[in-house]
Amino acid sequence: MKFLWQQIPSPIISEILCQNSFDGIVIDTEHGGYNTETLSNCIQVITLNKKKCFVRLTEVNKTLIRQCLDAGCDGLIFSTIENVKQVNLVKEYSLYPKYGGKRGLGLVRENLWGLNSLISKKPKLICQIETVKGIDNLPDILLKNTFDYYMIGPYDLSASIGKPGMFNSKEYAYQVKRIKDMVPGYKMAVHIPCNIEKELKKYKDYGIIALGMDTTFIIEKCKEAQDYA
């Protein structure tokens, strides 16, 4: 599946990004200034446009998880997963008892306020590995069998080894190899924010690929216009 990446908190941006052949949109609440209402509106716009909607969360927060799932998002990306305790909370908060969790049930947009089947789907859950500690504990995390995909957080991972942004360093390559040795390609996810044409071929076997960002798209077009000014 291929996704676009939304950082700007606006349902108008969501609607614009939906006008393409991509499978869906990732809403980034970790680095975007979303409030409760705007986040719900963006999820609504994306899903009404028949696109998949994933939301990236900064932490395993019960209230925010419930808000996103109740609003009808299809999946959640959990930033900086490092231990089994976090994984257990992800499962408890994100899944209904039918799927092994403890998520509360209500009449919400996900089930059309009770008009549709109350428990209709199991959300896709994505674990983002962003630190050496997360890699060290990945064998135990994998044993829990909670996540559908695993995503490398390149900037934070490179920072955790003291090489921020140095993706060609031997140390960074070694840590990435450790992840790939444990997770098959079809269960991997990646976000390529820039240099898409150059980078995409490295990840052609990945299950989920997110391309670009709304912010960088605007910057690139502004620079392009400037060149003609």
Salt bridges, closest charged atoms under 4 A:
ASP28 OD2 - ARG56 NH2 2.96
GLU30 OE2 - HIS31 NE2 3.89
GLU30 OE1 - ARG56 NE 3.25
ASP70 OD1 - ARG103 NH2 3.04
ASP74 OD1 - LYS121 NZ 3.14
GLU110 OE1 - ARG103 NH2 2.81
ASP136 OD1 - ARG178 NH2 2.78
GLU171 OE2 - LYS163 NZ 3.84
ASP181 OD2 - LYS177 NZ 2.92
GLU199 OE1 - LYS202 NZ 3.06
GLU224 OE1 - LYS221 NZ 3.36
